[in-house]
Amino acid sequence: MTHIRVDHHDRVAVISIDRRERFNSLDVETARDLRKAGLQCARDPQVRVVILRGEGGVFCSGADLKYIRAGGRAEDLGYLSPESRPADAGYGAVFKQILEYIHSTISEIKRASKPFVAAVDGMAAAGGLGLAMSCDLVVASDRATFEWAYGKTSLTGAESSTFFLPRLVGLRRAMELVLLNPRLDATAALEWGLINRIFPAASFDADALGLAQEIAQGPAPAYAVSKRLINQAATVDRLDFHLDQELDQLWRIADSPDFAEGLAAFFEKRQPRFGQGPED
């Protein structure tokens, strides 16, 4: 696994996204390897708690827009399509390949019998925000930031973001994040209910590991049942259906003129000039 590393500390597994030169964004290969690591840790009976983190003072910035702008790689885009029917051209097809893996990872996180802890140091934006929210606990360093960010390029939310946001922060604040896109620091994220704890950046990794090790010493079978019941009460059993809806809407809108303009503006470091109006 090129950009995904798994380290074990007794009964705690730590999955690290190590692609700092691209702000720990996910291309198809990295998303595929993240899914593989998530599955392995979720099903390893020796692992009681899993930490998901990013290297280099960044958690995750979501799907790799540079990779998407370049059209991906042919060997990546073909894996969901029969040889007789190549993958469709367009930005949406590239997004779809990445999101298939990310959404599968998120489903596994919620189905797993053990707790997953997101350790957010630095930026969690777009799909990175969704990945963090899908975990059972979220701890953040005092330099962490949280941002919706999808609207900057005319994208709808995905990676569980539209599912968990209203459940965590309420309808009004969820709409504020979508429409006004505030960048929340760790203190605001704690106040809003996005995270559970704040630790100093200087000791963040050790503090996050200490929290996970404390949980790992607890009654694992009871925690597993409690997680399942709480998720059931919060209607998380509808997550897979919602992830399918997110994927369907995002890959379609990624082929719109507004996304092409938003993507160009992102790389040209200017304000986008959206003008197509709402999708029918």
C-alpha positions in Angstrom: 0.0 0.0 0.0 1.8 3.1 -1.3 0.1 5.9 0.6 -1.7 4.0 3.4 0.2 2.7 6.4 -1.1 0.5 9.2 0.8 0.4 12.6 -0.2 -1.7 15.5 0.2 -0.7 19.2 -0.9 -3.7 21.2 -4.7 -3.9 20.6 -4.9 -0.5 18.7 -4.4 -0.3 15.0 -3.5 3.1 13.5 -4.4 3.7 9.8 -2.4 6.7 8.4 -3.1 8.5 5.1 0.4 9.4 4.0 0.1 11.6 0.9 1.1 15.0 2.3 2.2 16.4 -1.0 -1.5 16.2 -2.1 -2.9 17.2 1.2 -3.7 13.6 1.9 -6.3 13.5 -0.8 -7.5 10.3 -2.3 -7.0 9.1 -5.9 -8.3 5.7 -6.9 -5.2 3.8 -5.7 -5.2 5.5 -2.3 -8.9 5.1 -1.8 -8.6 1.4 -2.7 -5.8 0.9 -0.2 -7.7 2.7 2.5 -10.6 0.4 2.0 -8.3 -2.6 2.2 -6.7 -1.4 5.4 -10.1 -0.6 6.9 -11.4 -4.1 6.1 -8.3 -5.8 7.6 -8.5 -3.8 10.8 -12.2 -4.2 11.2 -12.0 -7.9 10.9 -8.8 -8.6 12.8 -9.8 -10.2 16.2 -6.6 -8.9 17.8 -7.6 -5.3 17.1 -10.1 -3.7 19.5 -9.9 0.0 18.4 -8.9 1.6 15.1 -7.5 5.1 14.7 -7.8 6.9 11.4 -5.4 9.8 10.9 -3.4 11.8 8.3 0.3 12.4 8.1 2.1 15.8 8.1 -0.4 18.0 10.0 -3.3 17.3 7.5 -6.2 14.8 8.1 -7.7 14.5 4.6 -8.9 16.9 1.9 -11.2 14.4 0.2 -11.0 13.2 -3.5 -7.9 14.3 -5.4 -9.1 17.1 -7.7 -5.7 17.2 -9.5 -6.1 13.5 -10.4 -9.8 14.1 -11.4 -8.8 17.1 -13.5 -6.3 15.0 -15.4 -8.9 12.4 -16.1 -7.6 9.6 -13.9 -5.8 6.6 -15.2 -7.2 4.1 -17.7 -6.3 1.1 -15.5 -8.1 2.7 -12.5 -11.2 3.6 -14.4 -11.9 0.2 -15.9 -12.3 -1.9 -12.8 -16.1 -1.4 -12.5 -16.7 -1.8 -16.2 -16.7 -5.0 -18.3 -14.0 -5.1 -21.0 -16.7 -4.7 -23.7 -18.0 -1.5 -22.1 -15.2 1.0 -21.1 -15.9 3.4 -18.4 -17.7 6.6 -19.4 -15.5 9.6 -20.1 -15.9 12.7 -18.0 -15.1 14.0 -14.5 -18.1 12.0 -13.0 -16.6 8.7 -14.1 -13.4 9.4 -12.2 -15.2 10.6 -9.1 -17.3 7.4 -9.2 -14.3 5.1 -9.0 -12.9 7.0 -6.0 -16.2 7.2 -4.2 -17.0 3.5 -4.6 -14.0 2.7 -2.5 -14.5 5.5 0.0 -18.1 4.7 0.5 -17.3 1.0 1.0 -14.7 2.1 3.7 -17.4 4.2 5.5 -19.9 1.3 5.4 -17.3 -1.0 7.0 -16.5 1.6 9.7 -20.1 1.7 10.8 -20.6 -2.1 10.5 -17.5 -2.9 12.4 -17.9 -4.3 15.9 -15.1 -2.2 17.2 -14.8 1.6 17.6 -13.1 3.7 15.0 -11.6 7.0 16.2 -10.8 9.8 13.7 -7.7 11.7 14.9 -7.9 15.1 13.1 -4.7 17.1 13.1 -4.9 20.0 10.6 -7.5 20.2 7.8 -10.5 18.0 7.3 -12.4 19.2 4.2 -15.0 17.8 1.9 -14.5 14.0 1.8 -12.1 14.3 4.7 -14.9 15.8 6.8 -17.2 13.0 5.8 -14.6 10.3 6.7 -14.1 11.9 10.1 -17.8 12.2 10.8 -18.3 8.5 9.9 -16.1 7.4 12.8 -17.5 6.6 16.2 -15.4 9.3 18.0 -13.5 12.3 16.7 -10.6 13.9 18.5 -8.9 17.0 17.1 -5.7 18.9 17.7 -5.9 22.5 18.6 -4.8 23.4 15.1 -7.5 21.3 13.4 -10.0 22.9 11.0 -13.3 21.5 9.5 -14.8 22.7 6.3 -17.7 21.5 4.0 -15.8 22.8 0.9 -17.9 20.9 -1.7 -19.7 24.1 -2.9 -16.4 25.8 -3.9 -16.4 23.6 -7.0 -20.2 23.2 -7.4 -20.3 19.7 -5.9 -23.0 18.1 -3.8 -21.9 16.4 -0.6 -20.7 12.8 -0.5 -18.6 10.5 1.7 -21.5 10.4 4.2 -21.4 14.2 4.8 -25.0 14.8 4.0 -26.1 11.8 6.1 -24.2 12.6 9.3 -24.1 16.4 9.4 -27.8 17.0 10.3 -27.6 14.1 12.8 -24.5 15.6 14.5 -25.1 19.4 14.4 -28.8 19.8 13.5 -30.6 20.9 10.4 -29.9 24.7 10.7 -26.2 24.4 11.3 -25.9 21.7 8.6 -27.4 24.1 6.1 -25.1 26.9 7.3 -22.1 24.7 6.6 -23.4 23.9 3.1 -24.5 27.4 2.1 -22.0 29.6 3.9 -19.1 27.2 4.2 -17.5 28.5 7.4 -14.2 27.0 8.3 -14.6 25.8 11.9 -11.6 25.7 14.2 -11.4 22.9 16.8 -13.1 25.0 19.5 -16.1 25.7 17.2 -16.2 22.1 16.1 -16.5 21.0 19.7 -19.2 23.5 20.4 -21.2 22.4 17.3 -20.9 18.7 18.2 -18.7 17.6 15.4 -15.9 16.3 17.7 -15.5 14.9 21.2 -12.1 16.1 22.5 -9.3 18.6 21.7 -5.7 17.8 22.4 -2.6 19.9 22.0 -0.9 19.6 18.6 2.5 18.9 20.3 1.2 15.8 22.0 -1.7 14.9 19.7 -0.7 11.5 18.4 0.3 10.3 21.9 -3.0 11.7 23.4 -5.1 10.1 20.6 -3.4 6.8 21.1 -3.8 7.0 24.9 -7.6 7.5 24.4 -7.8 4.5 22.1 -5.8 2.3 24.4 -8.1 3.3 27.3 -11.1 2.2 25.2 -9.3 -1.0 24.2 -9.1 -2.0 27.9 -12.9 -1.9 28.1 -15.5 -4.7 27.6 -15.2 -5.2 23.8 -18.4 -7.4 23.4 -20.5 -4.9 25.3 -19.1 -2.0 23.3 -19.9 -3.9 20.1 -23.5 -4.4 21.0 -23.9 -0.8 22.3 -22.5 0.5 19.0 -24.9 -1.5 17.0 -27.9 -0.4 19.1 -27.0 3.2 19.1 -26.5 3.2 15.4 -29.8 1.5 15.0 -31.5 4.1 17.1 -29.9 6.9 15.0 -31.1 5.1 11.8 -27.6 4.5 10.7 -28.9 1.3 9.1 -30.0 3.6 6.3 -26.5 4.7 5.6 -25.8 2.4 2.7 -28.9 3.6 0.9 -27.9 7.2 1.5 -24.3 6.6 0.3 -25.8 5.3 -3.0 -27.8 8.5 -3.3 -24.8 10.7 -2.6 -22.7 8.8 -5.2 -25.4 9.0 -7.9 -25.9 12.7 -7.4 -22.3 13.7 -7.2 -21.0 11.8 -10.2 -23.8 13.3 -12.3 -23.2 16.9 -11.2 -19.4 16.4 -11.7 -20.2 16.4 -15.4 -22.0 19.7 -15.3 -20.5 23.0 -16.7 -20.6 24.5 -13.2 -18.2 21.8 -11.9 -15.9 22.3 -14.8 -15.8 26.1 -14.0 -15.4 25.4 -10.3 -12.5 23.1 -11.0 -10.7 25.5 -13.3 -11.2 28.3 -10.7 -9.8 26.1 -7.9 -6.5 25.6 -9.8 -6.4 29.1 -11.1 -6.9 30.4 -7.5 -9.8 32.7 -8.5 -13.5 33.0 -7.6 -15.7 30.7 -9.8 -18.3 32.2 -12.1 -21.2 29.8 -11.7 -24.1 30.5 -14.0 -25.9 27.3 -15.0 -28.7 27.5 -12.4 -30.1 24.6 -10.3 -30.1 21.2 -11.8 -33.6 19.8 -12.8 
